[in-house]
Amino acid sequence: MENKKLYEILNFDKRFNLVEKEKQEQVLKFKHCSAKMLKNIPQDKNGDIKLLSIGNFVGYTTEDNIEDTTLINCGEVITFPSGGTASIKYHNGKFIDSGNILASSKDSTNINLKYVYYSLLNINQDIQALYRGSSIQHPSMSEIIELSIPLQPLATQLAIVEVLDKFTSLEKELEKELEKRKLQYQYYRDKLLTFTEEEREVGSERCEDWGVL
């Protein structure tokens, strides 16, 4: 295992100020759209095109919903928001982006991009500390690309990704179940605490019907 700086393992779709060209020998090409345009694209939860914003919003759509199909990108990328907070995302497939700096692996045969993504989440506080500004914060990419992550052998990277993917999936299932329980709680709370005049007189009987008493 060895530590590698981000500029050694990632290519970005922008050339950064104060960075030597040797550290950015290749600059990726992706299409971007405005935040307003992204927001106005009709969503389809069964769509195969991911909508990537700089915030927490994540949606999907289909090609039929997009007027300008040249905005559709395809690839495996990590997103660094160009403003706001360090809400880093990973995606592999078709997507439309608004406001992100996109990165991809320099050597996909030895570097698994999703492993890099999980490693970045592990140092997210360090990345967030390099987002600066008095109103809207912006990333100091010349400093961010100097951050290091531990680069394991590819087989180990894949094994780590497999385990973390499983836990991520489990976490999503638990979040969905918790949301269902919250809705269930709200439903029964409203049912139990909303009374007609007649029910006010026989409130205790109603509680017995619900199995509360």
C-alpha positions, 0 to 999 in steps of 0.5 A, a space after each residue: 500500500 502507498 499513499 497517492 495524491 489526487 493529481 497522481 490518480 485522477 484527471 479533471 475536466 478543468 485546468 486549475 489555477 496555480 497548478 503545474 501543467 505536469 500535474 494536469 497533463 490531460 483535461 477531460 471534456 464533459 458538457 455542463 448545464 445551468 442549475 436552472 436548466 437542470 431543475 427544469 428537466 422533467 424527472 423519471 425515477 425509472 430513467 437511466 440518465 442521472 441528474 447531478 447537481 452541486 447539492 444533495 439533490 439527485 434525480 433521474 430522467 430519460 432522453 425523451 425529456 431532454 430538449 438538448 441531448 448534447 448535454 448527455 454525458 456518459 462515463 464513470 465520474 466523481 463530482 466535486 461541487 464548484 460551490 457550496 459544500 463538499 457533497 461528493 458523488 459517484 456515478 457510472 453511466 449516463 448523466 447531465 451535470 450542473 456546476 460540478 468539477 468532474 474527475 475520472 481515473 487515470 488508470 482504470 486497470 489499477 485504480 478503481 474509481 469507486 474505491 477512490 470515491 469511498 476514500 474521499 468520503 473518508 477524508 471529507 472533512 479535510 476536503 470541506 476545510 478547503 472550501 472557502 468564501 464569505 458567502 458561497 464557498 468554493 473549493 481550492 482545487 490546487 490544494 485539494 488535488 494535493 490531498 492523499 489517499 491510501 492506494 491498495 492493490 486492485 484486488 483489495 480495492 475491489 474487496 473494500 468496494 464490495 463490502 462498502 456497497 453492501 453497507 450502503 445498500 443496507 443503510 438505504 433500506 434502513 432509511 426507507 424503513 425508518 421513513 415508513 415508520 415515521 409515516 405510520 407514526 404520523 398516521 396513527 398519531 393523527 388518528 388517535 389525537 383527532 376527535 369529533 365532539 362525540 368521540 371526545 366524550 368516549 375517548 377512552 373507549 376509542 383508545 381501547 379500540 386501537 389497542 392502546 388501553 
